[in-house]
Amino acid sequence: MKNSRPTVLLGVTGSVAVFRAIDLASQLTKEGYLVDVVLTCGALQFVRPLSFEAVTHRCAYTDQSPGILAGRAIHIELAERAGIVVVAPATADLIGGHACGLAQDLLSSLLLATAAPVLLAPAMNTRMWGHPAVRDNVALLERRGVRFVGPESGLLSCGTEGPGRLWPVDQLYAKIQELVPMAAHPPDSPKREGKELAALGQRSSSLPQEGDKSKEMNEMADKKKPGKKPAVRKTEKNSKKGPAAKKK
Ligand SMILES: Cc1cc2nc3c(=O)[nH]c(=O)nc-3n(C[C@H](O)[C@H](O)[C@H](O)COP(=O)(O)O)c2cc1C
């Protein structure tokens, strides 16, 4: 019987709070979630994908990742496999871009392509958070159904005091669990599993198998849980750049 574990798409953007996202990815993985991490170019200024790969045991994606994953455009595949899209930390830049409907990189593209709930956890300087442009963007996104958690108040790394700190990781985890509980994802029926495997088999046989880092890492992660079938994972082709080059 297939044990269907919810997938959390964790978007990570260019904030000093980026390191706390590693703890979040680690906690989610330990609790049984599959965690797909997508880092923006901004996030890569602070941290490397390997930090996330080491705790999620899965490939982390960037704008340099191959454009095709499991035989589909990477932003569509990641958007559709996600049970929830969480961006933590979410910069003013990410919030503004999403409010404007921009698809300028992998993360902003999949945010437009997903049907899953979206949870943003902002982190920024207090005056940035209070700026009318940011306030308007947050209000607009909330009207569209995007959920926000935080920021909390405190002493920020820039030295100012006030709202702007990333919401505490354990409370972020609790919020994700509330929105996508493990219990809502019981083992699938053998009938559905058979259909899914047949579909995956069809797709994977038409694609090359070599040099597929994400396939190998995701299989490793899947095998860690008892009851999980050895992945009949889909493949990606290392031939294309991300869906769009970063604007900066
Ligand atoms: C040291 C440093 C720290 C930063 N911290 C933040 C932050 O906490 N929140 C934020 O909104 N922007 C912050 N920025 C600005 C963003 O990194 C910048 O807007 C970047 O373009 C964001 O790109 P991204 O949203 O694609 O990751 C910081 C910049 C620097 C140089």
The ligand as an SDF file (V2000), in Angstrom:
LIG
                    3D

 31 33  0  0  0  0  0  0  0  0999 V2000
   22.2270   41.7340    4.1020 C   0  0  0  0  0  0  0  0  0  0  0  0
   20.8720   41.8320    3.4700 C   0  0  0  0  0  0  0  0  0  0  0  0
   19.7610   41.4170    4.1750 C   0  0  0  0  0  0  0  0  0  0  0  0
   18.4880   41.5190    3.6200 C   0  0  0  0  0  0  0  0  0  0  0  0
   17.4040   41.1160    4.3580 N   0  0  0  0  0  0  0  0  0  0  0  0
   16.1770   41.2770    3.8340 C   0  0  0  0  0  0  0  0  0  0  0  0
   15.0350   40.9080    4.6010 C   0  0  0  0  0  0  0  0  0  0  0  0
   15.1340   40.4070    5.7260 O   0  0  0  0  0  0  0  0  0  0  0  0
   13.8080   41.0890    4.0480 N   0  0  0  0  0  0  0  0  0  0  0  0
   13.6460   41.6260    2.7960 C   0  0  0  0  0  0  0  0  0  0  0  0
   12.5010   41.7970    2.3720 O   0  0  0  0  0  0  0  0  0  0  0  0
   14.7200   41.9660    2.0410 N   0  0  0  0  0  0  0  0  0  0  0  0
   15.9700   41.8030    2.5240 C   0  0  0  0  0  0  0  0  0  0  0  0
   17.0460   42.1530    1.7870 N   0  0  0  0  0  0  0  0  0  0  0  0
   16.8500   42.6170    0.3940 C   0  0  0  0  0  0  0  0  0  0  0  0
   16.6260   41.4140   -0.5080 C   0  0  0  0  0  0  0  0  0  0  0  0
   17.6940   40.4840   -0.3780 O   0  0  0  0  0  0  0  0  0  0  0  0
   16.4960   41.8600   -1.9740 C   0  0  0  0  0  0  0  0  0  0  0  0
   15.2960   42.5860   -2.1060 O   0  0  0  0  0  0  0  0  0  0  0  0
   16.5190   40.7150   -2.9210 C   0  0  0  0  0  0  0  0  0  0  0  0
   16.4180   41.2290   -4.2190 O   0  0  0  0  0  0  0  0  0  0  0  0
   15.3910   39.7510   -2.6390 C   0  0  0  0  0  0  0  0  0  0  0  0
   15.3140   38.8050   -3.6840 O   0  0  0  0  0  0  0  0  0  0  0  0
   14.2860   37.5920   -3.6030 P   0  0  0  0  0  0  0  0  0  0  0  0
   13.0140   38.1210   -3.0550 O   0  0  0  0  0  0  0  0  0  0  0  0
   14.1580   37.1650   -5.0200 O   0  0  0  0  0  0  0  0  0  0  0  0
   14.9190   36.5640   -2.7630 O   0  0  0  0  0  0  0  0  0  0  0  0
   18.3360   42.0420    2.3100 C   0  0  0  0  0  0  0  0  0  0  0  0
   19.4600   42.4210    1.5840 C   0  0  0  0  0  0  0  0  0  0  0  0
   20.7110   42.3270    2.1660 C   0  0  0  0  0  0  0  0  0  0  0  0
   21.9090   42.7710    1.3770 C   0  0  0  0  0  0  0  0  0  0  0  0
  1  2  1  0
  2  3  1  0
  2 30  2  0
  3  4  2  0
  4  5  1  0
  4 28  1  0
  5  6  2  0
  6  7  1  0
  6 13  1  0
  7  8  2  0
  7  9  1  0
  9 10  1  0
 10 11  2  0
 10 12  1  0
 12 13  2  0
 13 14  1  0
 14 15  1  0
 14 28  1  0
 15 16  1  0
 16 17  1  0
 16 18  1  0
 18 19  1  0
 18 20  1  0
 20 21  1  0
 20 22  1  0
 22 23  1  0
 23 24  1  0
 24 25  2  0
 24 26  1  0
 24 27  1  0
 28 29  2  0
 29 30  1  0
 30 31  1  0
M  END
$$$$
